[in-house]
Amino acid sequence: MAPGSADPSPVTAERVEQRRRLVTAVPGPRSVALAERRRAVVAAGVASTLPVYVERAGGGVIVDVDGNSFIDLAAGIAVTSVGNAAPAVTRAVAAQAADFTHTCFMVAPYEEYVAVCEALARLTPGDHDKRSVLVNSGAEAVENAVKVARRATGRDAVVVLDHAYHGRTNLTMAMTAKAMPYKTGFGPFAGEVYRVPASYPLREPVPITGEQAAARAIALIEKQVGADQVACLVIEPILGEGGFIVPAPGFLRALADWCASTGVLLVADEIQTGFARTGSMFACEHDGVVPDLIATAKGIAGGLPLAAVTGRAELMDAVHLGGLGGTFGGNPVACAAALAAIDMYEQDDLPAAARRIEALMVPRLTALAERCPQIAEVRGRGAMLAIELVRPGTLEPDATEAARVARGCAQQGVLVLTCGTYGNVLRFLPPLVIGTELLEDALDVLAAVMIGPAA
């Protein structure tokens, strides 16, 4: 229960003190009561990581209904990158909601939708003419990217990577690698989806370069599918739910070059990596890759549901009139939030903030790995970092240890998420506005939990 007061920040919500503070057991009595109410009405298939119920949140802190304050190293899975309840975002939301909350852009359009598309055209990689469509979720963005790719190329096949995660709709479940909990029992899935090996440096049987890993994937595509049948190759520049896997240098570049030479469209799923998270506005920029289509969501709107597909004008405009859209896509309140969040990314240089988080966290995590033999690797970019946990002396994944550490951190007032195909990765996604002292306090808690005796 160290104080852990954060640095003052102009983008921190003043109504929430930036410190870790526990006043009850976790969960406290009010959260326990809410859990009982939940069991009676919420579907059992809906999971929650933190065993408490949130009353308010701001900056890098979540406060539960019992008055406990948790350091947030999840940011709503990279959604509240500008901080929770960022004042600029909440002001924009309130102002737009007072004007109008919905008309449906397909019925009666409005400037906010256009302004978001203008911002996406400016910010996404490449200086070519671009068009965008706004939707509600990352999965919907990926689905629409595939629709555009199929329409523009006249081809059907979609190629994805092993360890990929693209969503929970029928098509995106087919594109997702991990069965449990995402796919088990929900088939049959959409067809014409093909999977090839990713670059996973830690788990390559023999060390290979990024170019060699790309050649392995390309050979399988050409042999089993045929390049002339492939509409698009969909990639996460850093594999997200699959374990925050950073590919070997050259992997993405080689795939992009192959796509350009074969007419296969390169679709970058930047839903978790986008909007300053990795230290660049988009993760593709680290590899000098300009995708044909890019799917974005999560961090785009400071916590409100919004997503987009942005792509080359000739590809996006290949879709017939009425072929793209949706009732809530580009909701005006969400668009207002996005414009405020985007202004923060640019004006407050949040890509630099992500790089500062990396500079602070990586040495601390590396030092921890030297003391904890269960840490096989520290990896990631910017404020998208992870440690992979194994049974010491092996590469056997240890999901039990990952769950123990995440649970122990929560008990001490720090929210940490797990991920990975094998469930053995701890991932760190702090808000980009988090104060240094708050982040240091969270790392102290992590170290104490990891070094302590296993339960």
C-alpha positions as CSV (number, residue, x, y, z in Angstrom):
1,M,0.0,0.0,0.0
2,A,2.8,2.4,-0.9
3,P,1.6,5.8,-1.8
4,G,3.0,5.9,-5.4
5,S,1.9,9.4,-6.1
6,A,2.2,10.2,-9.8
7,D,3.8,13.1,-11.5
8,P,1.4,16.0,-12.2
9,S,0.1,15.8,-15.7
10,P,-2.0,18.2,-17.7
11,V,-4.1,15.4,-19.1
12,T,-4.8,13.6,-15.8
13,A,-8.4,13.7,-14.6
14,E,-8.1,15.8,-11.3
15,R,-11.1,14.1,-9.7
16,V,-9.1,10.9,-9.3
17,E,-6.0,11.0,-7.1
18,Q,-3.1,9.3,-8.9
19,R,-2.0,6.8,-6.3
20,R,-2.5,3.2,-5.3
21,R,-4.5,2.8,-2.2
22,L,-6.2,-0.2,-0.6
23,V,-8.8,0.3,2.1
24,T,-10.5,-3.1,2.1
25,A,-9.7,-6.6,1.1
26,V,-9.9,-7.3,-2.7
27,P,-12.7,-7.7,-3.5
28,G,-14.4,-5.5,-0.9
29,P,-18.0,-5.9,0.4
30,R,-19.7,-3.7,-2.2
31,S,-17.9,-5.5,-5.1
32,V,-18.9,-8.9,-3.5
33,A,-22.5,-7.8,-3.4
34,L,-22.4,-6.6,-7.1
35,A,-20.9,-10.0,-8.1
36,E,-24.0,-11.7,-6.6
37,R,-26.3,-9.4,-8.6
38,R,-24.2,-10.1,-11.7
39,R,-24.6,-13.9,-11.4
40,A,-28.4,-13.5,-11.6
41,V,-28.5,-11.5,-14.8
42,V,-25.2,-11.5,-16.7
43,A,-24.3,-14.3,-19.1
44,A,-21.8,-16.7,-17.5
45,G,-19.6,-16.6,-20.7
46,V,-18.7,-13.0,-20.0
47,A,-15.4,-12.9,-18.1
48,S,-13.7,-10.1,-16.1
49,T,-10.1,-9.9,-15.0
50,L,-10.3,-7.6,-12.0
51,P,-12.6,-9.0,-9.2
52,V,-14.0,-5.5,-8.3
53,Y,-16.5,-3.1,-9.7
54,V,-15.4,0.3,-10.9
55,E,-17.0,3.5,-9.6
56,R,-14.7,6.0,-11.4
57,A,-11.4,6.2,-13.2
58,G,-9.0,8.8,-14.3
59,G,-5.5,9.1,-15.7
60,G,-3.8,5.8,-14.8
61,V,-6.0,4.9,-11.8
62,I,-9.2,2.9,-11.4
63,V,-11.3,3.3,-8.2
64,D,-13.7,0.6,-7.2
65,V,-17.0,0.9,-5.3
66,D,-15.3,0.1,-2.0
67,G,-12.8,3.0,-2.4
68,N,-9.8,1.0,-3.4
69,S,-7.5,2.6,-6.0
70,F,-5.7,0.4,-8.6
71,I,-2.9,1.3,-10.9
72,D,-4.1,0.6,-14.4
73,L,-1.6,-1.3,-16.5
74,A,-4.3,-2.5,-18.9
75,A,-5.9,0.8,-20.2
76,G,-9.1,-1.1,-21.1
77,I,-6.9,-3.3,-23.4
78,A,-5.1,-0.3,-25.0
79,V,-8.3,1.7,-25.3
80,T,-7.8,4.5,-22.8
81,S,-4.3,5.4,-24.0
82,V,-4.9,9.1,-23.4
83,G,-5.9,8.3,-19.8
84,N,-9.3,7.4,-18.5
85,A,-11.8,10.2,-18.5
86,A,-9.3,12.5,-20.2
87,P,-10.8,16.0,-19.6
88,A,-10.5,17.0,-23.3
89,V,-12.3,13.8,-24.3
90,T,-15.1,14.2,-21.7
91,R,-15.6,17.8,-22.7
92,A,-15.9,16.9,-26.4
93,V,-18.4,14.1,-25.5
94,A,-20.5,16.4,-23.4
95,A,-20.7,19.1,-26.0
96,Q,-21.5,16.7,-28.9
97,A,-24.1,14.9,-26.8
98,A,-25.8,18.2,-26.1
99,D,-26.0,18.9,-29.8
100,F,-27.2,15.5,-31.0
101,T,-26.3,11.9,-30.2
102,H,-27.3,10.1,-33.4
103,T,-28.7,10.6,-36.8
104,C,-26.9,7.7,-38.6
105,F,-24.4,8.9,-41.1
106,M,-26.0,6.9,-43.9
107,V,-29.3,8.9,-43.2
108,A,-28.2,12.4,-42.3
109,P,-24.4,12.9,-42.3
110,Y,-22.4,15.3,-40.1
111,E,-19.0,17.0,-40.1
112,E,-17.5,15.0,-37.2
113,Y,-17.4,11.8,-39.3
114,V,-15.7,13.6,-42.1
115,A,-13.2,15.2,-39.7
116,V,-12.2,11.8,-38.3
117,C,-11.6,10.4,-41.8
118,E,-9.5,13.5,-42.6
119,A,-7.4,12.8,-39.5
120,L,-7.0,9.2,-40.4
121,A,-5.9,10.1,-43.9
122,R,-3.2,12.4,-42.4
123,L,-2.0,10.1,-39.7
124,T,-1.9,6.6,-41.2
125,P,1.2,5.4,-43.1
126,G,1.8,6.5,-46.7
127,D,1.2,9.7,-48.6
128,H,-1.2,8.3,-51.2
129,D,-4.8,9.3,-51.4
130,K,-6.9,7.5,-48.8
131,R,-10.5,6.9,-47.9
132,S,-12.0,5.6,-44.7
133,V,-15.2,4.0,-43.4
134,L,-16.0,4.2,-39.7
135,V,-17.5,1.3,-37.8
136,N,-17.9,0.2,-34.1
137,S,-15.4,-2.4,-33.2
138,G,-12.1,-3.9,-34.2
139,A,-13.7,-7.1,-35.4
140,E,-16.0,-5.1,-37.6
141,A,-13.1,-3.1,-39.0
142,V,-11.3,-6.4,-39.9
143,E,-14.4,-7.8,-41.6
144,N,-14.8,-4.6,-43.6
145,A,-11.2,-4.7,-44.6
146,V,-11.6,-8.2,-45.9
147,K,-14.8,-7.1,-47.8
148,V,-12.9,-4.3,-49.5
149,A,-10.0,-6.5,-50.4
150,R,-12.2,-9.2,-51.9
151,R,-14.2,-6.6,-53.9
152,A,-11.2,-4.7,-55.1
153,T,-9.2,-7.8,-56.1
154,G,-11.9,-10.2,-57.3
155,R,-10.2,-12.9,-55.2
156,D,-11.5,-14.9,-52.2
157,A,-8.7,-16.2,-50.1
158,V,-7.6,-14.5,-46.8
159,V,-4.3,-15.4,-45.3
160,V,-3.5,-14.9,-41.6
161,L,-0.7,-15.7,-39.2
162,D,-0.4,-18.3,-36.5
163,H,-0.9,-16.8,-33.0
164,A,-3.1,-14.1,-34.6
165,Y,-6.2,-12.6,-33.0
166,H,-8.7,-10.6,-35.1
167,G,-12.0,-10.7,-33.3
168,R,-15.1,-12.6,-32.2
169,T,-17.4,-12.5,-35.2
170,N,-17.7,-15.6,-37.4
171,L,-15.2,-14.4,-40.0
172,T,-12.7,-13.0,-37.4
173,M,-13.0,-16.1,-35.3
174,A,-11.9,-18.1,-38.4
175,M,-9.0,-15.7,-38.7
176,T,-8.1,-16.0,-35.0
177,A,-5.6,-18.8,-34.1
178,K,-6.5,-19.6,-30.5
179,A,-9.4,-22.0,-29.9
180,M,-10.2,-21.5,-26.2
181,P,-11.9,-19.2,-25.2
182,Y,-12.5,-17.5,-28.6
183,K,-13.6,-20.3,-31.0
184,T,-14.4,-23.4,-29.1
185,G,-18.0,-24.6,-29.8
186,F,-18.8,-21.7,-32.1
187,G,-18.2,-23.2,-35.5
188,P,-18.6,-23.8,-38.4
189,F,-16.5,-20.8,-39.4
190,A,-16.2,-18.8,-42.6
191,G,-14.2,-20.4,-45.3
192,E,-11.3,-19.4,-47.5
193,V,-9.2,-18.5,-44.5
194,Y,-5.7,-19.9,-44.5
195,R,-3.0,-19.8,-41.7
196,V,0.7,-19.6,-42.1
197,P,3.5,-19.5,-39.5
198,A,4.4,-16.2,-37.9
199,S,7.8,-15.1,-36.8
200,Y,8.1,-16.0,-33.1
201,P,11.8,-15.6,-32.3
202,L,11.7,-17.2,-28.8
203,R,10.0,-20.4,-30.1
204,E,11.7,-21.0,-33.4
205,P,13.2,-24.6,-33.3
206,V,16.3,-23.2,-35.0
207,P,17.1,-19.4,-35.0
208,I,16.1,-17.9,-38.3
209,T,16.0,-14.4,-39.7
210,G,12.9,-12.4,-40.4
211,E,13.4,-12.9,-44.1
212,Q,13.7,-16.6,-43.7
213,A,10.5,-16.7,-41.6
214,A,8.7,-14.7,-44.3
215,A,10.0,-17.1,-47.0
216,R,8.6,-20.0,-45.0
217,A,5.2,-18.4,-44.9
218,I,5.2,-17.3,-48.5
219,A,6.2,-20.8,-49.6
220,L,3.1,-22.3,-47.9
221,I,0.8,-19.6,-49.4
222,E,2.1,-20.3,-52.9
223,K,2.0,-24.1,-52.5
224,Q,-1.3,-24.5,-50.6
225,V,-3.4,-21.5,-51.8
226,G,-1.8,-19.8,-54.8
227,A,-0.9,-16.2,-54.8
228,D,-3.3,-15.4,-57.6
229,Q,-6.2,-16.6,-55.3
230,V,-5.3,-14.5,-52.3
231,A,-7.3,-11.2,-51.8
232,C,-5.3,-10.1,-48.7
233,L,-2.7,-11.0,-46.1
234,V,-3.9,-9.7,-42.7
235,I,-1.2,-9.1,-40.2
236,E,-0.8,-7.7,-36.7
237,P,2.6,-5.8,-36.8
238,I,3.1,-7.1,-33.2
239,L,0.9,-10.1,-32.5
240,G,-1.4,-9.0,-29.7
241,E,-3.5,-11.5,-27.9
242,G,-1.2,-14.2,-29.2
243,G,1.5,-12.9,-26.8
244,F,2.8,-9.5,-27.8
245,I,5.2,-11.2,-30.2
246,V,7.6,-8.9,-32.0
247,P,8.6,-10.5,-35.3
248,A,12.3,-10.8,-36.3
249,P,13.6,-7.8,-38.2
250,G,12.8,-8.1,-41.9
251,F,9.8,-10.3,-41.5
252,L,7.1,-7.7,-42.2
253,R,9.2,-5.9,-44.9
254,A,9.6,-9.2,-46.8
255,L,5.9,-10.0,-46.6
256,A,5.0,-6.5,-47.8
257,D,7.4,-6.8,-50.8
258,W,5.8,-10.1,-51.7
259,C,2.3,-8.7,-51.5
260,A,3.3,-5.8,-53.8
261,S,4.8,-8.2,-56.3
262,T,1.7,-10.5,-56.4
263,G,-1.2,-8.1,-56.2
264,V,-2.1,-9.5,-52.7
265,L,-3.4,-6.6,-50.5
266,L,-1.5,-6.1,-47.2
267,V,-4.0,-5.4,-44.4
268,A,-2.5,-4.2,-41.2
269,D,-4.5,-5.0,-38.1
270,E,-3.4,-2.1,-35.9
271,I,-6.3,-2.3,-33.5
272,Q,-4.1,-2.9,-30.5
273,T,-0.8,-1.5,-31.8
274,G,-2.2,1.8,-33.3
275,F,-2.3,5.3,-32.0
276,A,1.1,5.9,-30.4
277,R,1.0,2.6,-28.4
278,T,4.4,1.3,-29.7
279,G,6.2,4.6,-29.8
280,S,5.2,5.5,-33.3
281,M,1.7,6.5,-34.3
282,F,1.3,3.1,-36.0
283,A,3.5,0.0,-35.5
284,C,4.0,-0.5,-39.2
285,E,6.2,2.5,-39.2
286,H,8.9,0.7,-37.2
287,D,9.4,-1.5,-40.2
288,G,8.9,1.1,-42.9
289,V,5.8,-0.8,-44.1
290,V,2.9,1.0,-45.8
291,P,-0.2,-1.2,-45.8
292,D,-2.8,-1.1,-48.5
293,L,-5.5,-1.2,-45.8
294,I,-5.3,-0.5,-42.1
295,A,-7.8,-1.5,-39.4
296,T,-7.9,0.7,-36.3
297,A,-10.0,0.8,-33.1
298,K,-9.2,0.6,-29.4
299,G,-7.1,3.8,-28.8
300,I,-8.9,5.9,-31.4
301,A,-11.6,7.5,-29.3
302,G,-10.4,7.7,-25.7
303,G,-12.8,4.9,-24.5
304,L,-15.8,5.3,-26.7
305,P,-16.6,2.6,-29.3
306,L,-15.2,3.5,-32.7
307,A,-13.2,1.7,-35.3
308,A,-12.1,2.4,-38.9
309,V,-10.8,0.9,-42.1
310,T,-8.5,3.3,-44.0
311,G,-7.0,2.4,-47.3
312,R,-5.9,3.4,-50.7
313,A,-8.5,5.5,-52.4
314,E,-8.9,3.2,-55.4
315,L,-9.4,0.2,-53.2
316,M,-11.9,1.7,-50.8
317,D,-13.8,3.3,-53.7
318,A,-14.1,-0.1,-55.5
319,V,-17.0,-1.0,-53.3
320,H,-20.4,-0.2,-54.7
321,L,-22.6,2.5,-53.2
322,G,-24.2,1.2,-50.0
323,G,-21.8,-1.6,-49.6
324,L,-20.1,-0.2,-46.6
325,G,-21.7,1.3,-43.5
326,G,-23.8,0.4,-40.4
327,T,-26.4,2.0,-38.2
328,F,-24.0,3.1,-35.4
329,G,-20.8,3.3,-37.4
330,G,-19.1,6.7,-36.9
331,N,-21.5,7.8,-34.1
332,P,-21.2,11.5,-33.7
333,V,-20.3,11.3,-29.9
334,A,-17.7,8.7,-30.6
335,C,-16.3,10.9,-33.4
336,A,-16.1,13.9,-31.2
337,A,-14.2,11.8,-28.6
338,A,-11.8,10.6,-31.4
339,L,-11.0,14.1,-32.5
340,A,-10.2,15.1,-29.0
341,A,-8.1,12.0,-28.4
342,I,-6.2,12.5,-31.7
343,D,-5.4,16.1,-30.8
344,M,-3.9,14.8,-27.6
345,Y,-1.8,12.2,-29.4
346,E,-0.4,14.9,-31.6
347,Q,-0.2,18.0,-29.3
348,D,1.1,16.1,-26.3
349,D,3.4,13.9,-28.4
350,L,2.1,10.7,-26.9
351,P,4.4,8.5,-29.2
352,A,7.3,10.0,-27.2
353,A,5.5,9.3,-24.0
354,A,5.3,5.6,-25.1
355,R,9.0,5.6,-25.7
356,R,9.6,7.0,-22.3
357,I,7.5,4.3,-20.7
358,E,9.6,1.7,-22.6
359,A,12.8,3.3,-21.4
360,L,11.6,3.1,-17.8
361,M,10.0,-0.4,-17.9
362,V,12.4,-2.5,-20.0
363,P,15.4,-2.1,-17.7
364,R,13.2,-2.8,-14.7
365,L,11.7,-5.9,-16.4
366,T,15.1,-7.1,-17.6
367,A,16.5,-6.8,-14.1
368,L,13.5,-8.7,-12.8
369,A,14.2,-11.5,-15.4
370,E,17.7,-11.9,-14.0
371,R,16.2,-12.7,-10.6
372,C,13.2,-14.8,-11.9
373,P,14.2,-17.9,-13.9
374,Q,10.5,-18.3,-14.9
375,I,10.8,-15.2,-17.2
376,A,11.9,-16.5,-20.6
377,E,11.8,-13.2,-22.4
378,V,11.1,-9.5,-22.0
379,R,9.7,-8.1,-25.3
380,G,7.6,-5.4,-26.9
381,R,7.8,-1.8,-28.1
382,G,6.8,1.4,-26.5
383,A,4.0,1.0,-24.0
384,M,3.1,-2.4,-25.4
385,L,5.4,-4.7,-23.4
386,A,5.3,-8.3,-22.1
387,I,7.1,-11.0,-20.2
388,E,6.7,-14.7,-21.2
389,L,6.6,-17.1,-18.3
390,V,7.9,-20.7,-18.5
391,R,8.9,-23.5,-16.2
392,P,12.5,-22.6,-15.3
393,G,15.1,-24.3,-17.4
394,T,12.7,-25.0,-20.2
395,L,10.4,-23.3,-22.7
396,E,7.4,-25.1,-21.4
397,P,4.7,-22.4,-21.0
398,D,3.5,-21.7,-17.5
399,A,0.0,-20.3,-17.6
400,T,-0.5,-21.1,-13.9
401,E,2.4,-18.8,-12.9
402,A,1.0,-16.1,-15.2
403,A,-2.4,-16.3,-13.5
404,R,-0.8,-16.4,-10.1
405,V,1.2,-13.2,-10.7
406,A,-1.8,-11.4,-12.3
407,R,-4.0,-12.4,-9.3
408,G,-1.3,-11.4,-6.8
409,C,-0.9,-8.0,-8.4
410,A,-4.6,-7.3,-8.3
411,Q,-4.6,-8.2,-4.6
412,Q,-2.0,-5.5,-4.1
413,G,-3.8,-2.8,-6.2
414,V,-2.2,-3.3,-9.7
415,L,-4.2,-4.4,-12.7
416,V,-2.1,-6.6,-15.1
417,L,-3.5,-8.7,-18.0
418,T,-2.4,-12.0,-19.3
419,C,-2.4,-13.1,-22.9
420,G,-0.6,-15.5,-25.3
421,T,-1.6,-18.6,-27.2
422,Y,-0.5,-20.6,-24.2
423,G,-1.9,-18.2,-21.6
424,N,1.6,-17.7,-20.2
425,V,2.3,-14.0,-21.0
426,L,1.9,-11.0,-18.8
427,R,1.3,-7.9,-20.8
428,F,1.6,-4.3,-19.9
429,L,-0.5,-1.6,-21.5
430,P,-0.3,1.5,-19.3
431,P,-2.1,4.7,-20.3
432,L,0.4,6.8,-22.1
433,V,-0.2,9.6,-19.7
434,I,0.8,7.6,-16.6
435,G,3.1,9.3,-14.1
436,T,6.6,8.0,-13.5
437,E,6.1,7.4,-9.8
438,L,2.8,5.6,-10.3
439,L,4.5,3.3,-12.9
440,E,7.5,2.7,-10.6
441,D,5.1,1.7,-7.8
442,A,3.4,-0.8,-10.1
443,L,6.7,-2.3,-11.1
444,D,7.6,-2.6,-7.4
445,V,4.4,-4.5,-6.8
446,L,5.1,-6.8,-9.8
447,A,8.6,-7.6,-8.5
448,A,7.4,-8.4,-5.0
449,V,4.7,-10.7,-6.3
450,M,7.0,-12.5,-8.7
451,I,9.9,-13.0,-6.3
452,G,7.6,-14.1,-3.5
453,P,6.8,-17.8,-3.0
454,A,4.5,-19.3,-5.6
455,A,1.0,-20.2,-4.4
